[in-house]
Structure formats: structure tokens, C-alpha cells
Amino acid sequence: SQKIEQNSEALNIQEGKTATLTCNYTNYSPAYLQWYRQDPGRGPVFLLLIRENEKEKRKERLKVTFDTTLKQSLFHITASQPADSATYLCALAGNTGGFKTIFGAGTRLFVKA
Amino acid sequence: DTAVSQTPKYLVTQMGNDKSIKCEQNLGHDTMYWYKQDSKKFLKIMFSYNNKELIINETVPNRFSPKSPDKAHLNLHINSLELGDSAVYFCASSHIQGGETQYFGPGTRLLVL
């Protein structure tokens, strides 16, 4: 069955450093991959999307890479700030099942001042 | 202006009761979704509607019945509530079916006692 795995443990980093979050998937050929941010008690908020034919996407301090051979995406936050502390969800959508989006369980990021 | 709104935000009820959750989006989107986020934080799709037509119906007990009176509204009715239904339910919308960016509501926290 389709599976998405994200770092199950929380990631703790110091302010100013680069946070790198990993998303691995199996038994899936996604048309695109997305990253969402979720704060406690709130709904997920869309951050970035990368398509299967793209290798890298950037938006301000965020960078996403997508390796369809390794079946992996990396999500980087450069110059991290305490305000970046949240849970980050990886999501895949493909051509099957009406582009149903499948979410990972998320990685909790803590940025310490 | 709230893009995707849900009511109620909190719902505490007894086993066996019937309850409804309402969702409205003012983004002019064609597609709306219901997701369930359990205690392990997995966000799993339940239903998807496109222009009031049911598109995705995951393996959800038939105690759960979605209704879309128009494309701006998607309600979820749950009959005979069970303990295992306790979770956070999120409504979301996207521009088109299989739309890449999904906009989530704030969630409804359901606790079944």
C-alpha cells in the first residue's frame, strides 16, 4: 500500500541554522508533492508544491527538493527562527484515485532562540 | 475574511448520539474535502466533492454521511457516534478537483464520551 514516512521524532535546532526535514514514500508515483505547515490547534497551511519533473523549488527561506528515483523530498528552512516552530506535513497527489492527496504524519520542528 | 470556516470548533457528546459539522468556503472553489486527523496526527481523507458531486469516498463507515447543498458548503453528519470517532475533523477546499493547493478550515475537535 502507499506509504509516506517523515522523521518521526521532533527536530530541535538552534535559531539561524538550516532545518532539513525528510519525506520518503513507497508504492506511489506522485504527480506532485506538497509541504504544509500546521500549528497546534490549527489547520494545515500550504507552503510549497513541486512537480514530478522538477528537482528543486524555492520560496523565500524555504527550499524543496524532489528525487523521484530515491522517492524522497527534502524540505529546508534556512536562517531558521523560533516562529518557524511547527509541524510540517508532506503530502503527495497522483493521477490515480482522482488526485487523492495522501499526507504524512508530519515532523515537529522546534527552533530555539 | 475567513476562507474556510467550520462549526462547531469543539464538540463533546455521548456515544450513540448523532451530530453534524458544517463547513463553508468563500473562495469560489469547486472542490471540498473532509479529512480526519487522529491522535497520531495522520491526516486522512474521508470524502471529496466537486461541484456538489461526490468524487472520493474512502473506506469510511456509512454512519458518516456528507452533504453538499451547494459548492460553497459541505456538511458532515455522523450517526451513532462511537469512541473511535474522537478526532479532529478538517474541512478543506481547492480550486478544482485534484487541485494542488488545499485550503483548510480550523478543524472541529470531536470528543465522544
Interface residues (C-beta under 8 A of the other chain):
Chain A: Y32 Q34 G41 R42 G43 P44 V45 F46 L49 T87 L89 A93 G97 G98 F99 K100 T101 I102 F103 A105 G106
Chain B: V4 Y35 K40 K41 F42 L43 K44 I45 S48 I55 I56 E58 F90 A92 Q97 G98 G99 E100 T101 Q102 Y103 F104 G105 P106 G107
